[in-house]
Amino acid sequence: MELDKLKEICLEDYIPLMDDEGLSFMLDFIKTNNLKDILEIGTAYGYSALAMSLISEDIRVTTLEKDRDRYEKARLYLKEYPNIECVNTDALQYPLNREYDLVFVDAAKSRYNDYFDYYYPCIRKGGYLICDDMAMQGYADNPEIIYGKRFRILVNKLNAFKKRIVSDPLLESHLVKKGDGLLIIRKG
């Protein structure tokens, strides 16, 4: 399946996608930093996994999806790409048996703290953890305009995670205002 066709299917099925600006930035970041072994948390239909895998034949993407229906669709759409492995699992139950150059998190925003704590140890020295959707379409910087308790709680959790990471003097991190906001954490 071609990337443009997969994007079209995702849009038709209302599957959330990383926006073009954020994805373009991340793909350039992967190329520039020569990141080859990538773990993605949150497959959906596999759009970003496919985009990352197309950078180079040397790139290997393992992508985790909890939802069985989305996982099945991703497997179908990505079956012709041997450098992408789709795994149907809860990300916090996936066995950590190797290191990665990049862990890309684009899943349940309320669990970003948990994903960081679980996956940071399996990032190679000099590798990265990147979290998408840090701006939450502008709501992260303006939580007072949020209507709805559940969404407000989600944004508050995301902001608490962001504050934890950027205020930790032992972590090298920075926020990138591309797309819906990316938090990049480098393991020193």
MARVOTOR-456584 format. One record per residue: residue number from 1; residue in one letter; x, y, z of N, C-alpha, C in turn. Coordinates in steps of 0.001 Angstrom, whole numbers, plus 500000, padded with zeros to 6 digits. Layout:
<sites>
+-----+------+--------+--------+--------+--------+--------+--------+--------+--------+--------+
: pos : code :   n_xx :   n_yy :   n_zz :  ca_xx :  ca_yy :  ca_zz :   c_xx :   c_yy :   c_zz :
+-----+------+--------+--------+--------+--------+--------+--------+--------+--------+--------+
: NUM :    A :      X :      Y :      Z :      X :      Y :      Z :      X :      Y :      Z :
...
+-----+------+--------+--------+--------+--------+--------+--------+--------+--------+--------+
</sites>
This chain:
<sites>
+-----+------+--------+--------+--------+--------+--------+--------+--------+--------+--------+
: pos : code :   n_xx :   n_yy :   n_zz :  ca_xx :  ca_yy :  ca_zz :   c_xx :   c_yy :   c_zz :
+-----+------+--------+--------+--------+--------+--------+--------+--------+--------+--------+
:   1 :    M : 500845 : 498818 : 500000 : 500000 : 500000 : 500000 : 500885 : 501238 : 500000 :
:   2 :    E : 500541 : 502189 : 499183 : 501284 : 503447 : 499122 : 500857 : 504352 : 500271 :
:   3 :    L : 501774 : 505224 : 500675 : 501535 : 506110 : 501810 : 500318 : 507005 : 501582 :
:   4 :    D : 500199 : 507595 : 500401 : 499059 : 508485 : 500125 : 497730 : 507739 : 500195 :
:   5 :    K : 497715 : 506513 : 499702 : 496485 : 505711 : 499741 : 496118 : 505376 : 501190 :
:   6 :    L : 497121 : 505034 : 502002 : 496851 : 504731 : 503404 : 496335 : 505964 : 504139 :
:   7 :    K : 496887 : 507112 : 503827 : 496404 : 508357 : 504440 : 494935 : 508587 : 504086 :
:   8 :    E : 494594 : 508357 : 502844 : 493214 : 508528 : 502382 : 492266 : 507594 : 503141 :
:   9 :    I : 492670 : 506341 : 503322 : 491851 : 505368 : 504059 : 491683 : 505813 : 505515 :
:  10 :    C : 492760 : 506264 : 506132 : 492686 : 506737 : 507521 : 491711 : 507898 : 507655 :
:  11 :    L : 491789 : 508828 : 506740 : 490893 : 509982 : 506789 : 489437 : 509560 : 506598 :
:  12 :    E : 489197 : 508632 : 505683 : 487836 : 508134 : 505454 : 487276 : 507450 : 506695 :
:  13 :    D : 488132 : 506746 : 507429 : 487701 : 505997 : 508613 : 487855 : 506792 : 509910 :
:  14 :    Y : 488183 : 508077 : 509805 : 488367 : 508953 : 510973 : 489428 : 508415 : 511941 :
:  15 :    I : 490482 : 507873 : 511378 : 491615 : 507390 : 512170 : 492565 : 508567 : 512371 :
:  16 :    P : 492925 : 508880 : 513611 : 493814 : 510018 : 513851 : 495183 : 509790 : 513192 :
:  17 :    L : 495688 : 510843 : 512584 : 496984 : 510814 : 511908 : 497893 : 511886 : 512464 :
:  18 :    M : 499161 : 511602 : 512440 : 500137 : 512652 : 512714 : 500034 : 513641 : 511557 :
:  19 :    D : 499978 : 514935 : 511863 : 499799 : 515894 : 510771 : 501074 : 516005 : 509931 :
:  20 :    D : 500914 : 516543 : 508736 : 501998 : 516585 : 507742 : 503240 : 517307 : 508253 :
:  21 :    E : 503051 : 518442 : 508919 : 504202 : 519213 : 509388 : 504998 : 518449 : 510447 :
:  22 :    G : 504302 : 517871 : 511411 : 504971 : 517097 : 512462 : 505644 : 515856 : 511903 :
:  23 :    L : 504957 : 515165 : 510996 : 505525 : 513963 : 510397 : 506758 : 514296 : 509573 :
:  24 :    S : 506692 : 515342 : 508789 : 507844 : 515756 : 507980 : 509048 : 516080 : 508863 :
:  25 :    F : 508794 : 516810 : 509959 : 509875 : 517127 : 510890 : 510480 : 515844 : 511447 :
:  26 :    M : 509620 : 514909 : 511888 : 510117 : 513686 : 512493 : 510896 : 512836 : 511483 :
:  27 :    L : 510428 : 512752 : 510260 : 511142 : 511972 : 509243 : 512524 : 512571 : 508975 :
:  28 :    D : 512601 : 513897 : 508903 : 513900 : 514557 : 508739 : 514798 : 514302 : 509951 :
:  29 :    F : 514203 : 514310 : 511137 : 514946 : 514053 : 512373 : 515534 : 512641 : 512352 :
:  30 :    I : 514745 : 511673 : 511916 : 515203 : 510278 : 511828 : 516369 : 510168 : 510844 :
:  31 :    K : 516233 : 510825 : 509684 : 517316 : 510796 : 508674 : 518579 : 511457 : 509213 :
:  32 :    T : 518430 : 512650 : 509746 : 519573 : 513430 : 510233 : 520337 : 512698 : 511320 :
:  33 :    N : 519622 : 512010 : 512197 : 520243 : 511322 : 513322 : 520532 : 509847 : 513055 :
:  34 :    N : 520278 : 509422 : 511811 : 520588 : 508060 : 511372 : 519975 : 507013 : 512319 :
:  35 :    L : 518711 : 507179 : 512634 : 518010 : 506264 : 513535 : 517475 : 505093 : 512715 :
:  36 :    K : 517806 : 503891 : 513118 : 517482 : 502709 : 512306 : 516497 : 501751 : 512963 :
:  37 :    D : 516569 : 501607 : 514275 : 515731 : 500646 : 514983 : 514699 : 501423 : 515788 :
:  38 :    I : 513445 : 501378 : 515319 : 512393 : 502241 : 515849 : 511267 : 501409 : 516445 :
:  39 :    L : 510816 : 501836 : 517620 : 509636 : 501250 : 518252 : 508574 : 502340 : 518303 :
:  40 :    E : 507402 : 502028 : 517783 : 506287 : 502977 : 517788 : 505201 : 502459 : 518725 :
:  41 :    I : 504743 : 503331 : 519599 : 503643 : 503008 : 520502 : 502398 : 503669 : 519937 :
:  42 :    G : 501475 : 502868 : 519431 : 500249 : 503383 : 518824 : 500299 : 503306 : 517311 :
:  43 :    T : 499869 : 502204 : 516751 : 499931 : 501965 : 515312 : 498789 : 502623 : 514558 :
:  44 :    A : 497576 : 502503 : 515104 : 496346 : 502807 : 514369 : 496360 : 501955 : 513103 :
:  45 :    Y : 496335 : 502559 : 511913 : 496378 : 501788 : 510663 : 497793 : 501666 : 510107 :
:  46 :    G : 498770 : 502271 : 510780 : 500155 : 502103 : 510350 : 500718 : 503217 : 509493 :
:  47 :    Y : 500039 : 504344 : 509444 : 500476 : 505445 : 508573 : 501871 : 505957 : 508923 :
:  48 :    S : 502119 : 506305 : 510180 : 503440 : 506836 : 510532 : 504504 : 505745 : 510483 :
:  49 :    A : 504143 : 504507 : 510829 : 505103 : 503395 : 510718 : 505551 : 503230 : 509275 :
:  50 :    L : 504609 : 503298 : 508357 : 504947 : 503184 : 506940 : 505833 : 504342 : 506496 :
:  51 :    A : 505475 : 505549 : 506902 : 506278 : 506715 : 506524 : 507712 : 506585 : 507026 :
:  52 :    M : 507884 : 506126 : 508263 : 509240 : 505966 : 508804 : 509995 : 504868 : 508068 :
:  53 :    S : 509314 : 503787 : 507740 : 509983 : 502660 : 507082 : 510429 : 503007 : 505664 :
:  54 :    L : 509773 : 503960 : 505043 : 510098 : 504334 : 503661 : 511340 : 505215 : 503557 :
:  55 :    I : 511845 : 505695 : 504678 : 513054 : 506526 : 504664 : 514213 : 505733 : 504078 :
:  56 :    S : 514332 : 504468 : 504492 : 515466 : 503648 : 504074 : 515130 : 502178 : 504286 :
:  57 :    E : 515681 : 501318 : 503464 : 515486 : 499873 : 503640 : 516147 : 499378 : 504916 :
:  58 :    D : 517095 : 500155 : 505455 : 517806 : 499768 : 506676 : 516997 : 500010 : 507942 :
:  59 :    I : 515924 : 500755 : 507824 : 515122 : 501080 : 509003 : 514181 : 499925 : 509316 :
:  60 :    R : 514155 : 499593 : 510596 : 513239 : 498561 : 511076 : 512278 : 499216 : 512050 :
:  61 :    V : 510978 : 499030 : 511818 : 509951 : 499605 : 512687 : 509148 : 498476 : 513329 :
:  62 :    T : 509102 : 498481 : 514645 : 508201 : 497614 : 515394 : 507112 : 498532 : 515920 :
:  63 :    T : 505864 : 498222 : 515625 : 504774 : 499106 : 516009 : 503735 : 498333 : 516809 :
:  64 :    L : 503333 : 498902 : 517943 : 502443 : 498241 : 518889 : 501056 : 498874 : 518856 :
:  65 :    E : 500042 : 498026 : 518756 : 498662 : 498503 : 518740 : 497810 : 497617 : 519650 :
:  66 :    K : 497120 : 498235 : 520574 : 496275 : 497512 : 521529 : 494941 : 497085 : 520912 :
:  67 :    D : 494360 : 497940 : 520098 : 493049 : 497676 : 519514 : 493160 : 496602 : 518422 :
:  68 :    R : 492447 : 495507 : 518596 : 492559 : 494357 : 517681 : 492138 : 494709 : 516250 :
:  69 :    D : 491059 : 495456 : 516083 : 490604 : 495804 : 514730 : 491624 : 496679 : 513999 :
:  70 :    R : 492155 : 497680 : 514693 : 493163 : 498538 : 514067 : 494425 : 497742 : 513745 :
:  71 :    Y : 494818 : 496868 : 514647 : 495982 : 496017 : 514410 : 495794 : 495171 : 513147 :
:  72 :    E : 494625 : 494543 : 513015 : 494350 : 493702 : 511837 : 494416 : 494520 : 510550 :
:  73 :    K : 493862 : 495722 : 510586 : 493922 : 496578 : 509390 : 495361 : 496974 : 509087 :
:  74 :    A : 496120 : 497333 : 510123 : 497522 : 497703 : 509905 : 498293 : 496536 : 509298 :
:  75 :    R : 498084 : 495348 : 509821 : 498773 : 494170 : 509257 : 498438 : 494003 : 507786 :
:  76 :    L : 497183 : 494189 : 507439 : 496748 : 494074 : 506049 : 497407 : 495148 : 505183 :
:  77 :    Y : 497386 : 496386 : 505648 : 497919 : 497500 : 504862 : 499444 : 497472 : 504755 :
:  78 :    L : 500107 : 496875 : 505735 : 501579 : 496909 : 505774 : 502217 : 495569 : 505408 :
:  79 :    K : 501438 : 494621 : 504948 : 501949 : 493261 : 504739 : 503089 : 493177 : 503727 :
:  80 :    E : 503180 : 494112 : 502815 : 504241 : 494052 : 501805 : 505538 : 494734 : 502249 :
:  81 :    Y : 505611 : 495137 : 503504 : 506794 : 495821 : 504022 : 507460 : 494959 : 505095 :
:  82 :    P : 508483 : 494192 : 504710 : 509114 : 493282 : 505667 : 509878 : 493990 : 506792 :
:  83 :    N : 510140 : 495288 : 506640 : 510863 : 495999 : 507694 : 509924 : 496610 : 508738 :
:  84 :    I : 508627 : 496270 : 508659 : 507655 : 496708 : 509669 : 507064 : 495476 : 510343 :
:  85 :    E : 507149 : 495446 : 511666 : 506527 : 494378 : 512448 : 505398 : 494987 : 513273 :
:  86 :    C : 504174 : 494490 : 513066 : 503014 : 494934 : 513837 : 502773 : 493941 : 514964 :
:  87 :    V : 502551 : 494467 : 516157 : 502316 : 493614 : 517319 : 501034 : 494087 : 518000 :
:  88 :    N : 500125 : 493138 : 518252 : 498876 : 493436 : 518938 : 499085 : 493199 : 520436 :
:  89 :    T : 499262 : 494296 : 521176 : 499532 : 494188 : 522606 : 499280 : 495521 : 523290 :
:  90 :    D : 499083 : 495456 : 524583 : 499113 : 496658 : 525405 : 500587 : 497059 : 525507 :
:  91 :    A : 500902 : 498279 : 525206 : 502302 : 498718 : 525159 : 503027 : 498522 : 526479 :
:  92 :    L : 502305 : 498566 : 527579 : 502952 : 498404 : 528880 : 503120 : 496934 : 529278 :
:  93 :    Q : 502772 : 496038 : 528364 : 502990 : 494609 : 528587 : 503946 : 494019 : 527551 :
:  94 :    Y : 504438 : 494845 : 526657 : 505356 : 494373 : 525626 : 506710 : 494062 : 526268 :
:  95 :    P : 507263 : 492878 : 526023 : 508548 : 492528 : 526656 : 509708 : 493365 : 526114 :
:  96 :    L : 510481 : 493921 : 527009 : 511625 : 494748 : 526633 : 512864 : 493868 : 526602 :
:  97 :    N : 513210 : 493415 : 525401 : 514331 : 492498 : 525285 : 515440 : 493009 : 524368 :
:  98 :    R : 515357 : 494270 : 523980 : 516426 : 494869 : 523187 : 516357 : 496385 : 523285 :
:  99 :    E : 517348 : 497050 : 522707 : 517390 : 498509 : 522732 : 516948 : 499072 : 521382 :
: 100 :    Y : 516490 : 500325 : 521419 : 516012 : 501015 : 520217 : 516735 : 502347 : 520070 :
: 101 :    D : 516865 : 502781 : 518821 : 517401 : 504112 : 518531 : 516350 : 505181 : 518825 :
: 102 :    L : 515090 : 504819 : 518595 : 513983 : 505755 : 518769 : 512768 : 505008 : 519276 :
: 103 :    V : 512141 : 505558 : 520310 : 510811 : 505132 : 520722 : 509893 : 506317 : 520434 :
: 104 :    F : 508919 : 506094 : 519572 : 507972 : 507132 : 519186 : 506629 : 506824 : 519825 :
: 105 :    V : 506133 : 507765 : 520639 : 504893 : 507571 : 521382 : 503795 : 508456 : 520801 :
: 106 :    D : 502761 : 507789 : 520295 : 501582 : 508477 : 519766 : 500374 : 507614 : 520107 :
: 107 :    A : 500126 : 507481 : 521393 : 499063 : 506604 : 521877 : 498273 : 507349 : 522948 :
: 108 :    A : 497744 : 506620 : 523904 : 496913 : 507224 : 524956 : 497686 : 508310 : 525695 :
: 109 :    K : 497268 : 509541 : 525526 : 497984 : 510692 : 526111 : 498014 : 510636 : 527631 :
: 110 :    S : 496991 : 510050 : 528229 : 496937 : 509958 : 529686 : 497983 : 509000 : 530247 :
: 111 :    R : 498627 : 508228 : 529381 : 499608 : 507238 : 529837 : 501046 : 507603 : 529451 :
: 112 :    Y : 501284 : 508827 : 529016 : 502632 : 509201 : 528591 : 503659 : 509028 : 529709 :
: 113 :    N : 503300 : 509347 : 530945 : 504214 : 509124 : 532073 : 504590 : 507650 : 532170 :
: 114 :    D : 503593 : 506782 : 532057 : 503834 : 505342 : 532144 : 504712 : 504853 : 530988 :
: 115 :    Y : 504422 : 505341 : 529783 : 505233 : 504936 : 528623 : 506686 : 505383 : 528804 :
: 116 :    F : 506876 : 506598 : 529270 : 508240 : 507083 : 529486 : 508968 : 506190 : 530495 :
: 117 :    D : 508348 : 505949 : 531640 : 508990 : 505142 : 532683 : 509310 : 503735 : 532187 :
: 118 :    Y : 508428 : 503165 : 531375 : 508601 : 501798 : 530901 : 509660 : 501702 : 529792 :
: 119 :    Y : 509641 : 502649 : 528859 : 510478 : 502524 : 527662 : 511805 : 503268 : 527695 :
: 120 :    Y : 511949 : 504261 : 528525 : 513211 : 505011 : 528555 : 514422 : 504100 : 528776 :
: 121 :    P : 514334 : 503096 : 529655 : 515504 : 502222 : 529857 : 515924 : 501433 : 528613 :
: 122 :    C : 515030 : 501219 : 527653 : 515391 : 500407 : 526485 : 515849 : 501251 : 525292 :
: 123 :    I : 516088 : 502530 : 525520 : 516617 : 503388 : 524454 : 518142 : 503354 : 524532 :
: 124 :    R : 518776 : 503179 : 523373 : 520240 : 503178 : 523326 : 520779 : 504524 : 523782 :
: 125 :    K : 521963 : 504511 : 524337 : 522638 : 505759 : 524689 : 522762 : 506595 : 523416 :
: 126 :    G : 522341 : 507842 : 523490 : 522332 : 508706 : 522321 : 521058 : 508594 : 521501 :
: 127 :    G : 520159 : 507696 : 521912 : 518888 : 507527 : 521226 : 517838 : 508498 : 521753 :
: 128 :    Y : 516621 : 508361 : 521244 : 515578 : 509343 : 521525 : 514243 : 508697 : 521859 :
: 129 :    L : 513468 : 509423 : 522629 : 512055 : 509155 : 522825 : 511336 : 510411 : 522355 :
: 130 :    I : 510398 : 510240 : 521439 : 509636 : 511376 : 520915 : 508158 : 511147 : 521206 :
: 131 :    C : 507518 : 512151 : 521795 : 506086 : 512109 : 522091 : 505361 : 513118 : 521203 :
: 132 :    D : 504308 : 512663 : 520559 : 503508 : 513534 : 519695 : 502333 : 514117 : 520485 :
: 133 :    D : 501705 : 515124 : 519905 : 500474 : 515746 : 520417 : 500659 : 516515 : 521713 :
: 134 :    M : 501830 : 517096 : 521911 : 502078 : 517820 : 523154 : 501273 : 519120 : 523243 :
: 135 :    A : 500820 : 519642 : 522128 : 500013 : 520865 : 522155 : 498521 : 520558 : 522281 :
: 136 :    M : 498127 : 519343 : 521971 : 496711 : 518942 : 522012 : 495839 : 519988 : 521309 :
: 137 :    Q : 496233 : 520308 : 520089 : 495496 : 521256 : 519243 : 495280 : 522601 : 519926 :
: 138 :    G : 496283 : 523020 : 520700 : 496236 : 524315 : 521365 : 495674 : 524285 : 522772 :
: 139 :    Y : 495036 : 523203 : 523150 : 494423 : 523126 : 524476 : 495450 : 522996 : 525600 :
: 140 :    A : 496608 : 522410 : 525322 : 497607 : 522234 : 526380 : 498057 : 523580 : 526950 :
: 141 :    D : 498131 : 524598 : 526099 : 498536 : 525923 : 526568 : 497364 : 526753 : 527070 :
: 142 :    N : 496150 : 526279 : 526843 : 494954 : 527024 : 527242 : 493912 : 526104 : 527871 :
: 143 :    P : 494265 : 525393 : 528938 : 493299 : 524438 : 529502 : 492033 : 525091 : 530054 :
: 144 :    E : 492085 : 526381 : 530308 : 490908 : 527063 : 530857 : 489748 : 527127 : 529852 :
: 145 :    I : 490028 : 526927 : 528574 : 488951 : 526991 : 527572 : 488317 : 525627 : 527314 :
: 146 :    I : 488769 : 524614 : 528025 : 488279 : 523253 : 527789 : 486933 : 523056 : 528465 :
: 147 :    Y : 485996 : 522529 : 527689 : 484707 : 522117 : 528231 : 484727 : 520594 : 528286 :
: 148 :    G : 484320 : 520061 : 529378 : 484295 : 518619 : 529533 : 485383 : 518150 : 530484 :
: 149 :    K : 484958 : 517513 : 531540 : 485856 : 517102 : 532607 : 486901 : 516085 : 532127 :
: 150 :    R : 486498 : 515091 : 531342 : 487425 : 514047 : 530902 : 488561 : 514625 : 530064 :
: 151 :    F : 488220 : 515515 : 529137 : 489250 : 516106 : 528290 : 490171 : 517008 : 529111 :
: 152 :    R : 489615 : 517747 : 530063 : 490422 : 518605 : 530932 : 491405 : 517762 : 531741 :
: 153 :    I : 490937 : 516631 : 532267 : 491813 : 515729 : 533023 : 492939 : 515218 : 532121 :
: 154 :    L : 492610 : 514844 : 530904 : 493612 : 514360 : 529944 : 494667 : 515423 : 529665 :
: 155 :    V : 494243 : 516624 : 529389 : 495182 : 517713 : 529099 : 496032 : 518021 : 530331 :
: 156 :    N : 495438 : 517996 : 531515 : 496209 : 518237 : 532740 : 497274 : 517152 : 532952 :
: 157 :    K : 496943 : 515903 : 532661 : 497922 : 514814 : 532767 : 499055 : 515016 : 531764 :
: 158 :    L : 498709 : 515401 : 530558 : 499714 : 515630 : 529526 : 500624 : 516792 : 529932 :
: 159 :    N : 500053 : 517850 : 530444 : 500855 : 518996 : 530892 : 501750 : 518629 : 532076 :
: 160 :    A : 501248 : 517795 : 532985 : 502071 : 517357 : 534117 : 503252 : 516522 : 533629 :
: 161 :    F : 503010 : 515679 : 532633 : 504099 : 514884 : 532051 : 505137 : 515799 : 531411 :
: 162 :    K : 504668 : 516752 : 530619 : 505572 : 517688 : 529940 : 506419 : 518450 : 530958 :
: 163 :    K : 505777 : 518938 : 532009 : 506500 : 519678 : 533054 : 507531 : 518788 : 533733 :
: 164 :    R : 507151 : 517558 : 534023 : 508087 : 516606 : 534651 : 509346 : 516439 : 533805 :
: 165 :    I : 509167 : 516259 : 532520 : 510302 : 515981 : 531637 : 511172 : 517222 : 531441 :
: 166 :    V : 510563 : 518339 : 531074 : 511376 : 519525 : 530759 : 512030 : 520134 : 531999 :
: 167 :    S : 511494 : 519862 : 533189 : 512105 : 520416 : 534410 : 513133 : 519478 : 535043 :
: 168 :    D : 513282 : 518281 : 534501 : 514241 : 517320 : 535052 : 515640 : 517659 : 534548 :
: 169 :    P : 516553 : 518088 : 535442 : 517890 : 518488 : 535001 : 518727 : 517317 : 534480 :
: 170 :    L : 518294 : 516093 : 534728 : 519035 : 514926 : 534256 : 518623 : 514490 : 532851 :
: 171 :    L : 517569 : 515125 : 532329 : 517095 : 514777 : 530993 : 517399 : 515895 : 530006 :
: 172 :    E : 517829 : 515514 : 528837 : 518025 : 516464 : 527742 : 516763 : 516409 : 526887 :
: 173 :    S : 515956 : 517452 : 526963 : 514687 : 517447 : 526238 : 514390 : 518820 : 525666 :
: 174 :    H : 513580 : 518834 : 524633 : 513079 : 520104 : 524128 : 511759 : 519891 : 523392 :
: 175 :    L : 510948 : 520930 : 523454 : 509663 : 520929 : 522759 : 509842 : 521541 : 521382 :
: 176 :    V : 509245 : 520901 : 520412 : 509305 : 521392 : 519035 : 507893 : 521770 : 518625 :
: 177 :    K : 507723 : 522998 : 518209 : 506396 : 523484 : 517821 : 506170 : 523235 : 516335 :
: 178 :    K : 506172 : 521982 : 515988 : 505850 : 521527 : 514634 : 504647 : 520621 : 514761 :
: 179 :    G : 503744 : 520710 : 513820 : 502548 : 519886 : 513892 : 501772 : 520189 : 515158 :
: 180 :    D : 501419 : 519147 : 515889 : 500691 : 519322 : 517138 : 501628 : 519271 : 518341 :
: 181 :    G : 502887 : 519555 : 518098 : 503872 : 519629 : 519167 : 504538 : 518298 : 519439 :
: 182 :    L : 505847 : 518322 : 519458 : 506643 : 517114 : 519728 : 507552 : 517386 : 520919 :
: 183 :    L : 507637 : 516422 : 521805 : 508592 : 516487 : 522900 : 509682 : 515471 : 522563 :
: 184 :    I : 510905 : 515970 : 522438 : 512039 : 515123 : 522070 : 512941 : 514987 : 523294 :
: 185 :    I : 513187 : 513748 : 523671 : 514025 : 513449 : 524832 : 515200 : 512609 : 524353 :
: 186 :    R : 516394 : 513074 : 524606 : 517615 : 512349 : 524185 : 518187 : 511638 : 525387 :
: 187 :    K : 518540 : 510381 : 525200 : 519165 : 509616 : 526278 : 520667 : 509801 : 526198 :
: 188 :    G : 521231 : 510428 : 527236 : 522658 : 510709 : 527249 : 523500 : 509562 : 527738 :
+-----+------+--------+--------+--------+--------+--------+--------+--------+--------+--------+
</sites>
